[in-house]
Amino acid sequence: MGELCIKVGGVTLTEHRIHGESKEGIQWYLGPVVAWLLSQWKWLMHEEAYTWKTHSGESAAFTVEADLERYMASAYPSDRLVYKHIRAWWMRHALRSADPSALLPSIVIRRVEDTIEVSWLDKQPDFSPEGHELNLNPGVALFPVEEVAKPLWEFLQWATTSAQPVTRDDHTQIQSLRKRLEATQQTQSVELEAAYMADDICHEVMDKIRSSHWIPNGKALTDIPVVTQFDMPVLMFGGLNVDIGTSDVRKLFDVLVQQHRGTDDKELAELVSSPSIYEYLQPYTHGYELAYQIREALQIDTDVAFVDVEKHLERLGIAIQEIDLKTNSVRGVAIAGEDFLPTIVINTSHKFNNSARGRRFTLAHEFCHILFDRSRAKRLSHISGPWTSGRVEKRANAFAAMFLATPHALERALNSVSSRDRKVINKLAETFGIGTGALLEHLRNFDLISEDDFQAISGYRYH
Ligand SMILES: [Zn+2]
């Protein structure tokens, strides 16, 4: 028995009321929590990707709960299988899976690139007794890996060394937990990293990469079994849960090797920052704001209609490479960071990139990743596709739209025409060098086009 109190960034997640009295910690058996933390350690600290298809841009706590609800009720056999995958992921990451009889808060811990995401919901435990209520608002926070790994590991050490056995059973249980702690401590970095790689192909490719001339640049703590910074190829391919073939991975790895040992240009380095993706802003508003900042820094007037994105990228020392990948789900790839020449890879087999306007949009989108989506270690290897975090992608799309077309310039162009029909919009899209669909959405966000016109031109109608 003990008291469990969990604080995350100053918020006490275990705070609750019981019969009108407020308490910070939960008094219950700690054994199951200790056992769960030990058995799921490598997943908690290193697994990011979901093992089923989901488009959620929300926190892991929200995503996994919402998807469990969605698939639980389904009678379709294929949905049952998806449910099993979600449930298994939940067991590896959700604190409540440690002990369903304890009144634990709904907390989910997972890796997100080189950080750890802790997220929680305000959902009360399933079997709350009368008069018991958790005091929580849903939330999410990203932390440097060691700031989560260290207190958790210290808790495990404290729990296994200070526990006082009373019965023979206690004695056996404590002995077994101590053994597990020792075994976990011995886990090799390669095995820990493997927890990040969702796909079997990744494992295969990483084996090949390890036997090549690549010098691993990952980092791990010495006293706690945790990788704080993934080896760059692991970071690049590991978080993906996608059908990407070995030959594509090979091609992208070659780019990584080729661009290794470069650096950011001084002017670029001054523009780079890592604004949180969980700002209290809609991702598109955030993307717009960031694009404004960058246009100003690059001294592009708000009235300019056609922005020469390639010229600006070139000036900032960002390389552009075209690659013909087998998969058509990857639109672009962004690579940057210490020791890397910042590079945008354009996948020529993606239909979006066949037109000059689509290609410009991809460049502007990846430019946003290079500027604002670097991990704490200031590295980036981001593959843009339908499976990547919704919020990050939405922000990059908004950035691209705003970088290519400001409302000032659009309004000015629209003032010179009397109607808003398909022809006018197509002409406008051509002037700004932006796709018609992207432009329409952009105009709607600024109320530069009425909802009726938007629906009439995009051919989309509500019935
Ligand atoms: Zn992207």
Residues whose N, C-alpha, C, O or C-beta is under 5 A from the ligand:
A	BS01	ZN	S384 E393 A396
